[in-house]
Amino acid sequence: MIIQADGDFFLFITQPDHARLAADAIAHWTADGFAHHPRRAVILLATCEHDNGWIEEDAETHVDGDGTPLDFVAVPAAVRQRIWPRAVNRMARRDPYAAALIAHHAIAVYSASRNDEGWLAFFDGLSELRDRFLAASGLNRETLDADYRFVNAADRLSLAFCTRWARPLESYGRQIILKGQMVEITPDPFDGARIPLTVTARRLRRQRYRTSGELREALKDAAVEILRGEAAGTA
């Protein structure tokens, strides 16, 4: 779950909704030959489904010992680790190359923990899944590395908008930063176009919840909002 603080309220955005926004945005990417890329469809599929392993966790919800709702960064490591094999294996039933891209994304996202003993099994397992499904696709690692750049950029563009992080994000030589309701990407990947961004959120008053179940019940009745913005490139 992505959780924005908005004054006296929290805005809850599910990980799959964030991922769908990522795919919608990257579909407008014209740089790097993406408009006519031979694997464009499968890259968009991997982007749209890269967080499908969070479906169960977002439905369950998580709170800490003080009753504060936990977002995708703050949930325990065990939660973050278990969602990725779920996502990769779920996608493998549809497309092995998309599954390999998602596994590669998981490895990249948590690369800072590679030398942490508690994460060694995670990296071993995801590397094995990536390599297995890449082999099944008939493609090679060089191709995967090149195609992953689009997934990475899409994820970061959507995260900038959904989380409202103020700090710039980097993606393979591009800077991605939120300014108001505009996500700016430098250099411009959209050939001057302004790309609409929309994502669904649920609004709850900021308070503590005794259990995850109490938070789940509150979310069922929470007001639904559509958050709107734009993405655009700069020189």
C-alpha positions as CSV (number, residue, x, y, z in Angstrom):
1,M,0.0,0.0,0.0
2,I,1.1,3.5,-0.8
3,I,0.0,6.0,1.9
4,Q,0.1,9.7,1.4
5,A,-0.1,12.1,4.3
6,D,-2.5,14.9,3.5
7,G,-3.1,17.2,6.4
8,D,-5.4,15.4,8.8
9,F,-6.0,12.6,6.4
10,F,-4.3,9.6,4.8
11,L,-4.7,8.7,1.2
12,F,-4.4,5.0,0.5
13,I,-3.3,3.9,-3.0
14,T,-3.0,0.2,-3.8
15,Q,0.2,-1.1,-5.3
16,P,-1.7,-2.6,-8.3
17,D,-3.3,0.8,-9.0
18,H,0.2,2.4,-8.9
19,A,1.4,-0.2,-11.3
20,R,-1.4,0.4,-13.7
21,L,-0.6,4.1,-13.7
22,A,3.0,3.3,-14.4
23,A,2.0,1.3,-17.5
24,D,-0.4,4.0,-18.6
25,A,2.4,6.6,-18.4
26,I,5.1,4.6,-20.1
27,A,2.8,3.8,-23.0
28,H,3.3,7.4,-24.1
29,W,7.1,7.1,-24.0
30,T,8.6,7.8,-27.4
31,A,12.3,8.0,-26.6
32,D,14.7,5.1,-27.0
33,G,12.6,3.7,-29.8
34,F,9.8,2.5,-27.5
35,A,6.9,3.5,-29.7
36,H,7.9,0.7,-32.2
37,H,9.8,-1.5,-29.8
38,P,9.4,-5.2,-30.8
39,R,8.6,-6.2,-27.2
40,R,6.6,-3.2,-26.3
41,A,3.5,-5.2,-25.4
42,V,5.3,-7.5,-23.0
43,I,7.2,-4.6,-21.3
44,L,3.8,-2.9,-20.8
45,L,2.4,-6.1,-19.4
46,A,5.3,-6.5,-16.9
47,T,5.0,-2.9,-15.9
48,C,1.2,-3.1,-15.3
49,E,1.5,-6.3,-13.3
50,H,4.8,-5.8,-11.5
51,D,3.1,-5.2,-8.1
52,N,0.5,-7.9,-8.4
53,G,2.1,-9.8,-5.5
54,W,0.9,-7.0,-3.2
55,I,-2.8,-7.7,-3.9
56,E,-3.1,-10.0,-0.8
57,E,-1.1,-7.6,1.4
58,D,-3.1,-4.6,0.4
59,A,-6.3,-6.5,1.1
60,E,-4.9,-7.6,4.5
61,T,-3.5,-4.2,5.4
62,H,-0.7,-3.7,8.0
63,V,-0.4,-1.6,11.2
64,D,2.5,-1.3,13.6
65,G,2.4,-1.8,17.4
66,D,1.2,1.7,17.9
67,G,-1.7,1.4,15.4
68,T,-0.1,3.4,12.6
69,P,-0.9,2.2,9.1
70,L,2.2,0.8,7.3
71,D,3.0,1.5,3.7
72,F,5.1,-0.6,1.3
73,V,8.3,0.8,2.6
74,A,7.5,0.4,6.3
75,V,6.0,-3.1,6.3
76,P,8.3,-5.8,7.8
77,A,11.0,-7.3,5.6
78,A,9.2,-10.7,5.6
79,V,6.2,-9.0,3.9
80,R,8.4,-7.3,1.2
81,Q,10.2,-10.5,0.5
82,R,7.2,-12.8,0.1
83,I,5.3,-10.7,-2.4
84,W,7.9,-11.0,-5.2
85,P,8.0,-14.8,-5.7
86,R,4.2,-14.6,-5.7
87,A,4.2,-11.9,-8.4
88,V,6.8,-13.6,-10.6
89,N,5.1,-17.0,-10.5
90,R,1.7,-15.5,-11.1
91,M,3.0,-13.7,-14.2
92,A,4.9,-16.7,-15.4
93,R,1.6,-18.5,-16.1
94,R,0.9,-15.7,-18.6
95,D,4.3,-14.8,-20.1
96,P,7.7,-16.0,-18.9
97,Y,9.6,-12.9,-20.2
98,A,7.3,-10.6,-18.3
99,A,7.9,-12.7,-15.2
100,A,11.7,-12.4,-15.8
101,L,11.3,-8.6,-16.0
102,I,9.4,-8.5,-12.7
103,A,12.0,-10.7,-11.0
104,H,14.8,-8.4,-12.3
105,H,12.8,-5.4,-11.0
106,A,12.6,-7.0,-7.5
107,I,16.4,-7.6,-7.5
108,A,17.0,-4.0,-8.5
109,V,14.6,-2.4,-6.1
110,Y,16.2,-4.1,-3.1
111,S,19.8,-4.0,-4.3
112,A,20.9,-2.0,-1.3
113,S,20.1,-5.0,0.9
114,R,22.1,-7.5,-1.2
115,N,24.8,-8.0,1.5
116,D,22.3,-8.2,4.4
117,E,22.2,-11.7,5.7
118,G,18.4,-11.6,6.1
119,W,18.0,-11.0,2.4
120,L,20.4,-13.6,1.0
121,A,17.7,-16.2,0.4
122,F,15.6,-13.6,-1.3
123,F,18.2,-12.6,-3.8
124,D,19.1,-16.3,-4.5
125,G,15.5,-17.2,-5.0
126,L,14.6,-14.2,-7.3
127,S,17.8,-14.7,-9.3
128,E,16.9,-18.3,-9.9
129,L,13.3,-17.4,-11.0
130,R,14.6,-14.6,-13.3
131,D,17.1,-16.9,-15.0
132,R,14.6,-19.7,-15.3
133,F,11.9,-17.7,-16.9
134,L,14.4,-15.7,-19.1
135,A,15.6,-19.1,-20.5
136,A,12.0,-20.1,-21.1
137,S,11.4,-17.0,-23.1
138,G,14.3,-17.7,-25.4
139,L,15.8,-14.2,-24.9
140,N,19.1,-13.3,-23.3
141,R,20.3,-11.2,-20.3
142,E,21.5,-8.4,-22.5
143,T,18.0,-8.0,-23.9
144,L,16.5,-8.2,-20.4
145,D,18.8,-5.5,-19.1
146,A,17.9,-3.2,-22.0
147,D,14.2,-3.7,-21.7
148,Y,14.2,-3.3,-17.9
149,R,15.0,0.3,-18.3
150,F,11.5,1.1,-19.4
151,V,10.0,-0.8,-16.4
152,N,12.3,1.1,-14.0
153,A,11.4,4.5,-15.4
154,A,7.7,3.8,-15.4
155,D,7.8,2.6,-11.8
156,R,9.7,5.7,-10.6
157,L,7.5,8.1,-12.6
158,S,4.3,6.6,-10.9
159,L,6.0,6.5,-7.5
160,A,6.9,10.1,-7.7
161,F,3.2,11.0,-8.3
162,C,1.6,8.5,-5.9
163,T,3.9,8.9,-3.0
164,R,4.5,12.7,-3.4
165,W,8.2,12.2,-2.5
166,A,10.0,15.5,-2.8
167,R,13.4,14.1,-3.6
168,P,14.4,13.6,-7.3
169,L,14.5,10.0,-8.5
170,E,17.0,8.7,-11.0
171,S,16.4,6.2,-13.7
172,Y,19.2,5.3,-16.2
173,G,20.3,8.9,-16.8
174,R,16.9,10.5,-16.4
175,Q,15.8,12.6,-13.4
176,I,12.2,12.3,-12.3
177,I,10.8,14.8,-9.9
178,L,7.3,15.9,-8.7
179,K,6.6,19.6,-8.8
180,G,3.0,20.3,-7.6
181,Q,0.8,17.9,-9.6
182,M,3.4,17.7,-12.4
183,V,6.0,14.9,-12.7
184,E,8.9,16.3,-14.7
185,I,11.3,13.9,-16.5
186,T,14.7,15.1,-17.8
187,P,15.6,14.6,-20.6
188,D,12.2,14.6,-22.2
189,P,11.0,11.1,-23.2
190,F,7.6,12.2,-24.5
191,D,8.6,14.3,-27.5
192,G,7.0,17.4,-25.9
193,A,3.7,15.9,-25.0
194,R,2.0,16.3,-21.6
195,I,0.7,13.0,-20.3
196,P,-2.4,12.8,-18.0
197,L,-2.0,10.9,-14.8
198,T,-4.9,9.5,-12.8
199,V,-5.0,7.1,-9.9
200,T,-7.7,6.0,-7.4
201,A,-7.2,6.7,-3.7
202,R,-9.2,6.2,-0.5
203,R,-9.2,9.0,2.1
204,L,-9.2,8.3,5.8
205,R,-8.7,10.6,8.8
206,R,-5.3,10.2,10.3
207,Q,-5.6,8.1,13.5
208,R,-4.4,5.0,15.1
209,Y,-6.0,1.6,14.4
210,R,-6.0,-1.1,17.0
211,T,-5.7,-3.9,14.5
212,S,-5.2,-4.5,10.8
213,G,-8.8,-5.6,10.8
214,E,-10.0,-2.3,12.1
215,L,-8.1,-0.5,9.3
216,R,-9.6,-2.9,6.7
217,E,-13.1,-2.1,7.9
218,A,-12.4,1.6,7.8
219,L,-11.1,1.4,4.2
220,K,-14.3,-0.3,3.1
221,D,-16.2,2.8,3.9
222,A,-13.5,5.4,3.0
223,A,-14.3,8.1,0.5
224,V,-12.9,7.3,-3.0
225,E,-11.0,10.0,-4.9
226,I,-9.4,10.3,-8.2
227,L,-6.0,12.0,-8.0
228,R,-5.1,13.8,-11.2
229,G,-1.9,15.3,-12.5
230,E,0.4,15.3,-15.5
231,A,3.8,14.1,-16.6
232,A,6.0,16.1,-19.0
233,G,9.6,16.1,-20.2
234,T,12.0,18.9,-19.9
235,A,15.1,19.5,-22.0
